[in-house]
Amino acid sequence: MAKRGRPKKSDPVNSPSHYKSDNGVECIDAMVAAFGREAVNTYCKIASFKYLWRAGKKDGNAEDQDMAKMDWYASFSRGKDPRLDD
């Protein structure tokens, strides 16, 4: 669970504060530890589809934010951790 290159403040796409435990562990990292990377990759493919499906339709969420989340989950499902991008 390397933290190098991750955003320091809350980012609604790359590192939302509501998905971080009190000790700083992000939910996605806990999921990988609990279920394994392959299972989380499958989850991320499904989540990516969900964000594409709902893009621009959920009150309070801009379409571009949903599309950014879709990209995030699609990247993670392919083994690339978007939190490590500069």
VEXDREN-2710 file (C-alpha; in Angstrom, 1 decimal):
% VEXDREN-2710
k/r/px/py/pz
1/MET/0.0/0.0/0.0
2/ALA/2.5/2.5/-1.2
3/LYS/1.5/6.1/-0.8
4/ARG/4.2/7.7/-3.0
5/GLY/2.7/10.0/-5.6
6/ARG/-0.8/10.0/-4.1
7/PRO/-2.7/13.3/-3.6
8/LYS/-2.2/14.8/-0.2
9/LYS/-5.7/16.3/0.1
10/SER/-9.1/14.9/-0.7
11/ASP/-9.8/14.5/-4.4
12/PRO/-13.3/13.4/-5.4
13/VAL/-12.0/11.1/-8.1
14/ASN/-8.5/9.9/-7.2
15/SER/-8.7/9.9/-3.4
16/PRO/-12.1/10.7/-1.9
17/SER/-11.8/11.4/1.9
18/HIS/-15.0/9.3/2.6
19/TYR/-13.2/6.2/1.3
20/LYS/-10.2/6.6/3.7
21/SER/-10.0/5.0/7.2
22/ASP/-8.9/7.0/10.2
23/ASN/-5.4/5.5/9.8
24/GLY/-5.2/6.6/6.2
25/VAL/-5.9/3.3/4.4
26/GLU/-8.0/3.7/1.4
27/CYS/-10.9/1.3/0.9
28/ILE/-9.6/0.1/-2.5
29/ASP/-6.4/-1.0/-0.9
30/ALA/-8.2/-2.8/1.9
31/MET/-10.4/-4.5/-0.8
32/VAL/-7.2/-5.8/-2.6
33/ALA/-5.8/-7.1/0.7
34/ALA/-9.1/-8.8/1.6
35/PHE/-10.3/-10.2/-1.7
36/GLY/-7.2/-10.2/-4.0
37/ARG/-6.3/-8.1/-7.0
38/GLU/-8.2/-10.2/-9.5
39/ALA/-11.5/-9.9/-7.7
40/VAL/-11.0/-6.1/-7.3
41/ASN/-10.2/-5.8/-11.0
42/THR/-13.6/-7.4/-11.7
43/TYR/-15.3/-5.0/-9.3
44/CYS/-13.5/-2.1/-11.0
45/LYS/-14.7/-3.1/-14.4
46/ILE/-18.3/-3.2/-13.1
47/ALA/-17.9/0.2/-11.3
48/SER/-16.5/1.7/-14.5
49/PHE/-19.6/0.5/-16.4
50/LYS/-21.8/2.0/-13.7
51/TYR/-20.2/5.4/-13.9
52/LEU/-20.4/5.4/-17.7
53/TRP/-24.1/4.4/-17.5
54/ARG/-25.0/7.1/-15.1
55/ALA/-22.8/9.9/-16.4
56/GLY/-24.7/13.2/-16.3
57/LYS/-27.8/11.7/-14.8
58/LYS/-27.2/11.8/-11.0
59/ASP/-28.2/15.0/-9.3
60/GLY/-25.2/16.8/-7.8
61/ASN/-22.7/14.9/-9.9
62/ALA/-21.3/16.6/-13.1
63/GLU/-21.0/14.4/-16.1
64/ASP/-17.2/15.1/-16.4
65/GLN/-16.7/13.8/-12.8
66/ASP/-18.6/10.6/-13.5
67/MET/-16.5/10.1/-16.7
68/ALA/-13.3/10.7/-14.7
69/LYS/-14.4/8.1/-12.2
70/MET/-15.2/5.7/-15.1
71/ASP/-11.6/6.3/-16.4
72/TRP/-10.2/5.7/-12.9
73/TYR/-11.9/2.4/-12.4
74/ALA/-11.2/1.2/-15.9
75/SER/-7.4/2.0/-15.3
76/PHE/-7.4/0.3/-12.0
77/SER/-9.1/-2.8/-13.5
78/ARG/-6.2/-3.0/-16.0
79/GLY/-3.6/-3.0/-13.2
80/LYS/-2.7/0.7/-13.4
81/ASP/-3.1/2.7/-10.1
82/PRO/-4.3/6.2/-11.2
83/ARG/-3.4/7.5/-7.7
84/LEU/0.3/7.2/-8.7
85/ASP/-0.1/9.4/-11.8
86/ASP/1.7/12.8/-11.5
END
